[in-house]
């Protein structure tokens, strides 16, 4: 066959190679007949080897001929385990519990859980009752209204009433409340917060003790002057100042839109929170104005939804209206309707309404003295005769007023007449120049603000405004 040629070029032998006969190997024992190969792993030692007498076979080995269960055969896969003669399953065997047994196990677990829970609750209740009897500052109702964790903290803090342990376990404000005092909030008194159309101040006199606060909302005037006036008067309130222009029309146009005033109050709430009062809650509002700012107050009184406690109205030389020859007063009383309603409420003591006016006559529209006379008559229901005013308010020199008016042109507030009906106060002052008009703003800390401070110093929440 081609390719099957030997190296010496002789033909290769291609016949089949015969199979060799089987070979039998006989292993002779050496050294006393011991076999060369070691005994199988786990085999029992012989009589002459260490470990005799015979040790029990490994776990799971089949029983011998003389033992029960011989010969050993493993049970088929999935079959129930065989029982020993004593009726007990062999060690290590397992069978799935029946549905009834599983149901019984679940019920036993649920019962154990509820028993443990009842035990814990009973222990806590007994401990609380015992501690309530020993701690006069905590009532049983108070304990029942608390969570168990709060109970533990309260017990720990009362146990070390004045020690450091209670202060570590609870927050400082919580510890202070347990001691009968609430720490005052940390208010930022410097600077201001921006609000829509103006700024919000938290003057040095603003010292709230909780989350509630009072608000002086002033329209038209130097912002720093209004802030300093509140501080000099000692008014404990936040102060917002809104400036929209030089005429009352700008104020009337904006606040004639429903909801604008309420949006401003919400904006002030956010600003007060930024100034450091946590979760602020508006308590009482005083609407204040000078000159053209009365336009905002008129529309707010007309359209407000009554979501706040309007408690005071302060107007300095600034209520005006047009003329209506057909009216007995000669004034367009429709433009004064919201002020007239406020005057009647003030006469009944529901709100504080204080008015100051000068002797200026604008000629083209009604003066502030003419409108003040009309509001007095509307509140009383008849013409009111004013009395002469004798006591002049103190003259204040404020730092913020130094650049507002020349010192040589600055005018003092010289009273002329006054009238009081309930909480409606009307006071006239001498003068008919722009400087006399400016004096009503410069001296508001000695004229209208002291009345507000006295009213709000009484304390307590005012009755809810029905409107």
C-alpha positions as CSV (number, residue, x, y, z in Angstrom):
1,X,0.0,0.0,0.0
2,X,1.4,3.4,-1.0
3,X,3.0,5.2,1.9
4,X,3.6,2.0,3.9
5,X,7.3,1.7,3.1
6,X,10.0,1.2,5.7
7,X,13.0,3.4,6.0
8,X,15.2,0.7,4.4
9,X,12.7,0.6,1.5
10,X,11.6,-2.9,2.3
11,X,7.8,-3.6,2.3
12,X,6.2,-3.0,5.7
13,X,4.5,-5.8,7.6
14,X,0.8,-4.8,7.5
15,X,-0.5,-7.9,9.3
16,X,-2.5,-7.5,12.6
17,X,-0.6,-7.4,15.9
18,X,-1.6,-10.3,18.1
19,X,-3.2,-9.6,21.5
20,X,-1.0,-10.5,24.4
21,X,-2.3,-13.2,26.8
22,X,-3.7,-12.0,30.1
23,X,-1.1,-11.5,32.9
24,X,-1.9,-12.5,36.5
25,X,0.0,-10.5,39.1
26,X,0.4,-12.2,42.5
27,X,1.3,-9.8,45.3
28,X,3.3,-11.6,48.0
29,X,2.9,-10.3,51.5
30,X,6.0,-8.7,53.1
31,X,7.1,-8.4,56.7
32,X,4.9,-10.8,58.4
33,X,2.3,-11.1,55.7
34,X,1.0,-7.5,55.8
35,X,-0.3,-6.3,52.4
36,X,1.5,-3.6,50.6
37,X,-1.6,-1.5,50.1
38,X,-3.1,0.3,53.2
39,X,-6.5,-0.8,54.4
40,X,-9.6,1.1,53.1
41,X,-10.3,4.4,54.7
42,X,-12.5,3.8,57.7
43,X,-11.9,0.1,58.0
44,X,-11.7,-1.4,61.4
45,X,-8.2,-2.1,62.8
46,X,-7.1,-5.6,63.2
47,X,-6.6,-7.4,66.5
48,X,-2.9,-6.5,66.5
49,X,-3.3,-2.9,65.5
50,X,-3.8,0.2,67.7
51,X,-7.5,1.1,68.3
52,X,-8.6,-2.5,69.1
53,X,-11.2,-3.3,70.4
54,X,-13.5,-2.5,67.5
55,X,-15.0,1.0,67.3
56,X,-18.5,1.6,66.0
57,X,-18.8,2.1,62.2
58,X,-19.1,5.6,60.8
59,X,-22.4,7.5,61.0
60,X,-24.8,6.3,58.3
61,X,-23.0,3.0,57.6
62,X,-25.1,0.0,56.8
63,X,-25.8,-2.4,59.7
64,X,-23.9,-5.7,59.8
65,X,-25.4,-9.2,59.4
66,X,-26.1,-9.5,63.1
67,X,-27.7,-6.1,63.4
68,X,-31.4,-5.1,62.9
69,X,-32.2,-4.0,59.4
70,X,-29.6,-6.2,57.5
71,X,-29.2,-6.3,54.6
72,X,-29.4,-2.5,54.3
73,X,-31.1,-1.0,51.3
74,X,-31.8,2.7,50.9
75,X,-35.5,3.6,50.6
76,X,-36.7,4.8,47.2
77,X,-36.6,8.5,46.4
78,X,-39.6,10.2,48.0
79,X,-40.7,7.2,50.0
80,X,-41.6,7.5,53.7
81,X,-38.7,6.7,56.1
82,X,-38.5,3.2,57.5
83,X,-39.1,2.8,61.2
84,X,-37.0,1.0,63.6
85,X,-38.5,-1.9,65.5
86,X,-39.3,0.5,68.3
87,X,-41.5,2.5,65.9
88,X,-39.1,5.5,65.8
89,X,-37.8,6.9,62.5
90,X,-34.0,6.6,62.0
91,X,-31.8,9.5,63.2
92,X,-31.6,12.2,60.6
93,X,-34.8,11.3,58.7
94,X,-37.4,14.0,58.0
95,X,-40.9,14.2,56.6
96,X,-43.0,17.2,55.5
97,X,-45.6,18.3,58.2
98,X,-49.2,17.7,57.4
99,X,-51.5,20.7,56.7
100,X,-53.1,20.4,60.1
101,X,-49.7,20.5,61.7
102,X,-48.6,23.5,59.8
103,X,-51.9,25.3,60.7
104,X,-51.3,24.4,64.4
105,X,-47.8,25.8,64.2
106,X,-49.0,29.1,62.8
107,X,-51.6,29.5,65.5
108,X,-49.0,28.8,68.2
109,X,-46.7,31.4,66.7
110,X,-49.5,34.1,66.6
111,X,-50.6,33.3,70.1
112,X,-47.0,33.6,71.4
113,X,-46.6,37.0,69.7
114,X,-49.8,38.4,71.2
115,X,-48.9,37.1,74.6
116,X,-45.5,38.8,74.4
117,X,-47.1,42.1,73.2
118,X,-49.7,42.0,76.0
119,X,-47.0,41.4,78.5
120,X,-44.9,44.4,77.3
121,X,-48.0,46.7,77.3
122,X,-49.0,45.6,80.8
123,X,-45.5,46.3,82.1
124,X,-45.4,49.8,80.5
125,X,-48.9,50.6,81.8
126,X,-48.1,49.5,85.4
127,X,-44.8,51.5,85.3
128,X,-46.6,54.6,84.0
129,X,-49.2,54.4,86.7
130,X,-46.5,54.0,89.4
131,X,-44.5,56.9,88.0
132,X,-47.6,59.1,87.6
133,X,-48.3,58.7,91.3
134,X,-44.7,59.7,92.2
135,X,-44.3,62.6,89.6
136,X,-46.8,65.5,90.3
137,X,-45.9,67.3,87.0
138,X,-47.3,64.5,84.8
139,X,-50.9,63.3,84.8
140,X,-52.2,59.9,83.9
141,X,-54.0,61.3,80.9
142,X,-50.8,62.8,79.7
143,X,-49.0,59.5,79.9
144,X,-51.8,57.7,78.1
145,X,-51.6,60.2,75.3
146,X,-47.9,59.6,74.7
147,X,-46.0,57.0,72.7
148,X,-43.9,54.5,74.7
149,X,-40.7,56.1,73.4
150,X,-41.9,59.5,74.7
151,X,-42.7,57.9,78.0
152,X,-39.2,56.6,78.3
153,X,-37.7,60.0,77.4
154,X,-39.9,61.8,79.8
155,X,-39.1,59.3,82.6
156,X,-35.4,59.7,82.0
157,X,-35.6,63.5,81.9
158,X,-37.7,63.8,85.0
159,X,-35.4,61.3,86.8
160,X,-32.5,63.7,86.1
161,X,-34.6,66.9,86.2
162,X,-31.8,69.4,86.3
163,X,-29.0,67.1,85.2
164,X,-27.2,66.7,81.9
165,X,-28.8,63.3,81.2
166,X,-32.2,64.7,80.3
167,X,-30.6,67.4,78.1
168,X,-28.8,64.7,76.1
169,X,-31.8,62.5,75.7
170,X,-34.2,65.1,74.4
171,X,-34.1,68.2,72.2
172,X,-33.4,71.5,74.1
173,X,-36.8,73.0,73.2
174,X,-38.6,69.9,74.4
175,X,-36.6,69.9,77.6
176,X,-37.5,73.5,78.1
177,X,-41.2,72.9,77.7
178,X,-41.0,70.1,80.3
179,X,-39.4,72.6,82.7
180,X,-42.3,74.9,82.2
181,X,-40.7,77.4,79.8
182,X,-40.5,77.7,76.0
183,X,-37.3,79.3,74.7
184,X,-37.9,82.4,72.6
185,X,-37.2,82.2,68.9
186,X,-34.0,83.7,67.6
187,X,-35.1,86.6,65.4
188,X,-32.9,88.5,63.0
189,X,-33.3,92.1,63.8
190,X,-30.8,93.6,61.3
191,X,-31.6,94.0,57.7
192,X,-34.9,93.2,56.1
193,X,-36.8,90.7,53.9
194,X,-38.2,91.6,50.5
195,X,-42.0,91.3,50.0
196,X,-44.2,92.2,47.1
197,X,-44.1,96.0,46.7
198,X,-42.0,96.6,49.8
199,X,-39.9,95.3,52.6
200,X,-40.5,93.5,56.0
201,X,-38.7,94.5,59.1
202,X,-38.4,92.7,62.4
203,X,-37.3,95.6,64.6
204,X,-35.6,95.4,67.9
205,X,-39.0,95.8,69.6
206,X,-40.3,92.7,67.9
207,X,-39.9,90.0,70.6
208,X,-42.4,87.2,70.1
209,X,-42.6,84.5,72.7
210,X,-44.1,81.8,70.5
211,X,-45.1,81.2,66.9
212,X,-47.8,83.9,66.9
213,X,-47.0,87.5,65.8
214,X,-48.6,90.8,65.3
215,X,-48.2,92.9,62.1
216,X,-48.1,96.6,61.4
217,X,-48.7,96.9,57.6
218,X,-47.9,100.5,56.5
219,X,-48.6,102.0,53.1
220,X,-46.6,104.9,51.8
221,X,-43.6,106.5,53.5
222,X,-39.9,106.2,54.2
223,X,-39.2,102.6,55.2
224,X,-36.5,103.2,57.7
225,X,-38.5,105.9,59.3
226,X,-41.5,103.6,59.8
227,X,-39.2,100.9,61.3
228,X,-37.5,103.4,63.7
229,X,-40.9,104.8,64.7
230,X,-42.1,101.3,65.7
231,X,-38.9,100.7,67.7
232,X,-39.2,104.1,69.5
233,X,-42.8,103.5,70.3
234,X,-41.9,100.0,71.7
235,X,-44.3,98.1,69.3
236,X,-43.9,94.4,69.6
237,X,-44.8,93.6,66.0
238,X,-43.3,92.8,62.6
239,X,-43.4,95.9,60.3
240,X,-44.1,95.8,56.6
241,X,-43.8,98.9,54.5
242,X,-45.3,99.1,51.0
243,X,-44.6,101.9,48.5
244,X,-46.2,102.0,45.1
245,X,-46.0,105.6,43.9
246,X,-46.9,109.2,44.8
247,X,-50.7,109.1,44.2
248,X,-53.5,107.1,45.8
249,X,-54.5,105.8,42.4
250,X,-51.6,103.3,42.3
251,X,-52.6,101.8,45.7
252,X,-56.3,101.7,44.8
253,X,-55.7,100.0,41.5
254,X,-53.6,97.2,42.9
255,X,-55.7,96.4,46.0
256,X,-58.9,96.6,44.0
257,X,-58.0,93.2,42.7
258,X,-59.5,90.4,44.9
259,X,-56.9,88.3,46.6
260,X,-54.0,90.6,46.3
261,X,-54.1,91.6,50.0
262,X,-54.4,87.9,51.1
263,X,-51.4,87.1,48.8
264,X,-49.4,89.8,50.5
265,X,-50.2,88.4,54.0
266,X,-49.0,85.0,52.8
267,X,-45.8,86.6,51.5
268,X,-45.3,88.3,54.8
269,X,-45.7,84.9,56.6
270,X,-42.9,83.5,54.5
271,X,-40.7,86.5,55.2
272,X,-41.3,86.3,58.9
273,X,-40.2,82.7,58.8
274,X,-37.1,83.7,57.0
275,X,-36.4,86.2,59.8
276,X,-36.3,83.4,62.3
277,X,-39.9,82.8,63.6
278,X,-40.6,79.1,63.2
279,X,-44.1,78.1,61.8
280,X,-45.4,81.7,62.1
281,X,-49.1,82.4,62.7
282,X,-50.5,85.8,62.1
283,X,-52.3,87.0,65.2
284,X,-53.4,90.7,64.7
285,X,-53.0,93.2,61.9
286,X,-52.9,97.0,62.1
287,X,-53.3,98.8,58.7
288,X,-51.4,102.0,58.7
289,X,-51.0,104.8,56.0
290,X,-49.8,108.2,55.4
291,X,-50.9,110.6,52.6
292,X,-51.6,108.6,49.4
293,X,-51.4,105.2,51.1
294,X,-55.0,105.6,52.3
295,X,-56.0,104.3,48.8
296,X,-54.7,100.8,49.7
297,X,-56.4,100.8,53.1
298,X,-59.8,101.8,51.5
299,X,-59.7,98.9,49.1
300,X,-58.5,96.4,51.6
301,X,-61.4,97.4,54.0
302,X,-63.8,96.9,51.1
303,X,-62.6,93.6,49.7
304,X,-60.8,91.7,52.4
305,X,-61.9,88.2,53.0
306,X,-61.6,88.3,56.8
307,X,-58.9,85.6,56.9
308,X,-56.9,87.7,59.4
309,X,-57.7,89.5,62.6
310,X,-57.8,93.1,61.6
311,X,-57.5,94.9,64.9
312,X,-56.5,98.5,64.2
313,X,-56.5,101.1,61.5
314,X,-54.1,104.1,61.7
315,X,-54.4,106.9,59.1
316,X,-52.2,110.0,59.3
317,X,-53.3,113.0,57.2
318,X,-54.5,111.0,54.3
319,X,-58.3,110.2,53.8
320,X,-59.6,112.1,50.8
321,X,-62.5,111.8,48.3
322,X,-64.2,113.7,45.5
323,X,-67.1,116.1,45.7
324,X,-70.8,115.3,45.2
325,X,-72.9,118.5,45.4
326,X,-76.1,116.4,45.7
327,X,-75.0,115.0,49.1
328,X,-75.7,116.9,52.3
329,X,-72.0,116.7,53.2
330,X,-71.0,117.8,49.7
331,X,-68.7,114.7,49.6
332,X,-68.7,111.6,47.4
333,X,-69.6,109.3,50.3
334,X,-69.4,106.2,48.1
335,X,-65.7,106.6,48.1
336,X,-65.7,106.7,51.9
337,X,-68.1,103.7,52.5
338,X,-65.4,101.2,53.6
339,X,-64.0,103.8,56.1
340,X,-67.5,104.6,57.4
341,X,-68.1,100.9,58.2
342,X,-64.8,100.8,60.0
343,X,-65.7,103.9,62.0
344,X,-68.9,102.4,63.1
345,X,-67.2,99.2,64.2
346,X,-64.6,101.3,66.1
347,X,-67.3,103.2,67.8
348,X,-68.6,99.9,69.1
349,X,-65.1,99.0,70.4
350,X,-64.4,96.2,67.9
351,X,-61.4,97.8,66.3
352,X,-59.1,100.7,67.0
353,X,-59.5,103.4,64.3
354,X,-57.3,106.5,64.9
355,X,-57.1,109.5,62.5
356,X,-54.8,112.5,62.4
357,X,-55.2,115.4,59.9
358,X,-53.7,118.8,59.1
359,X,-55.4,122.0,57.9
360,X,-54.4,121.6,54.3
361,X,-57.1,122.2,51.7
362,X,-56.3,120.5,48.4
363,X,-59.2,122.5,46.8
364,X,-59.7,120.1,43.9
365,X,-60.8,117.3,46.3
366,X,-62.0,117.0,49.9
367,X,-59.5,117.6,52.6
368,X,-58.6,115.1,55.3
369,X,-60.3,117.3,57.9
370,X,-63.6,117.3,56.0
371,X,-63.5,113.5,55.6
372,X,-62.7,113.1,59.3
373,X,-65.8,115.1,60.2
374,X,-67.9,113.0,58.0
375,X,-66.6,109.7,59.6
376,X,-67.3,111.0,63.1
377,X,-70.9,111.9,62.2
378,X,-71.3,108.5,60.4
379,X,-70.1,106.6,63.5
380,X,-72.2,108.5,65.9
381,X,-75.3,108.8,63.7
382,X,-75.5,112.5,64.3
383,X,-73.3,115.6,64.0
384,X,-70.4,115.5,66.4
385,X,-68.9,118.7,68.0
386,X,-65.2,118.4,68.6
387,X,-63.4,119.7,71.7
388,X,-60.3,121.7,71.8
389,X,-57.1,119.7,72.2
390,X,-54.8,120.9,75.0
391,X,-52.0,118.3,75.3
392,X,-49.4,118.3,72.5
393,X,-47.6,115.0,71.8
394,X,-43.8,115.0,72.5
395,X,-41.6,116.0,69.6
396,X,-39.3,113.2,68.5
397,X,-36.1,113.5,66.6
398,X,-35.5,110.2,64.7
399,X,-32.2,109.4,63.0
400,X,-34.1,108.2,59.9
401,X,-35.8,111.7,59.6
402,X,-32.5,113.6,59.3
403,X,-32.5,113.5,55.5
404,X,-36.3,113.6,55.0
405,X,-36.8,117.2,55.8
406,X,-34.6,120.2,56.5
407,X,-34.1,120.8,60.2
408,X,-35.1,124.5,59.9
409,X,-38.3,123.5,58.1
410,X,-39.3,120.7,60.4
411,X,-42.6,121.3,62.1
412,X,-43.9,120.3,65.5
413,X,-47.3,118.7,66.0
414,X,-49.6,121.4,67.5
415,X,-53.1,120.0,68.3
416,X,-56.2,121.9,67.5
417,X,-59.3,119.7,68.1
418,X,-60.1,116.2,69.0
419,X,-63.1,113.8,69.3
420,X,-63.4,110.2,70.6
421,X,-66.3,107.8,70.1
422,X,-65.5,104.4,71.6
423,X,-62.3,103.3,69.8
424,X,-62.6,105.9,67.1
425,X,-60.2,108.8,67.7
426,X,-59.9,111.9,65.5
427,X,-57.3,114.6,66.2
428,X,-56.6,117.7,64.2
429,X,-53.2,119.5,64.1
430,X,-52.2,123.0,62.9
431,X,-50.5,123.7,59.6
432,X,-51.1,123.8,55.9
433,X,-47.6,123.4,54.4
434,X,-45.9,120.4,52.9
435,X,-43.7,120.3,56.0
436,X,-46.8,120.2,58.2
437,X,-48.0,117.3,56.1
438,X,-44.7,115.5,56.4
439,X,-44.8,115.9,60.2
440,X,-47.7,113.5,60.5
441,X,-45.3,110.7,59.2
442,X,-42.3,111.8,61.2
443,X,-44.2,111.9,64.5
444,X,-46.3,108.8,64.2
445,X,-44.3,107.3,67.1
446,X,-45.8,110.0,69.4
447,X,-49.3,110.3,67.9
448,X,-50.9,107.1,66.6
449,X,-48.5,104.3,67.5
450,X,-48.7,104.7,71.3
451,X,-52.4,103.9,71.2
452,X,-51.7,100.7,69.3
453,X,-49.0,99.7,71.7
454,X,-51.3,100.2,74.6
455,X,-54.0,98.1,73.0
456,X,-51.7,95.3,72.1
457,X,-49.9,95.3,75.4
458,X,-53.0,93.9,77.1
459,X,-52.3,90.5,75.7
460,X,-54.6,87.6,74.8
461,X,-56.0,86.7,71.5
462,X,-58.6,89.1,70.2
463,X,-62.1,88.0,69.2
464,X,-62.3,86.7,65.6
465,X,-63.2,89.3,63.0
466,X,-66.6,88.2,61.6
467,X,-66.0,89.7,58.2
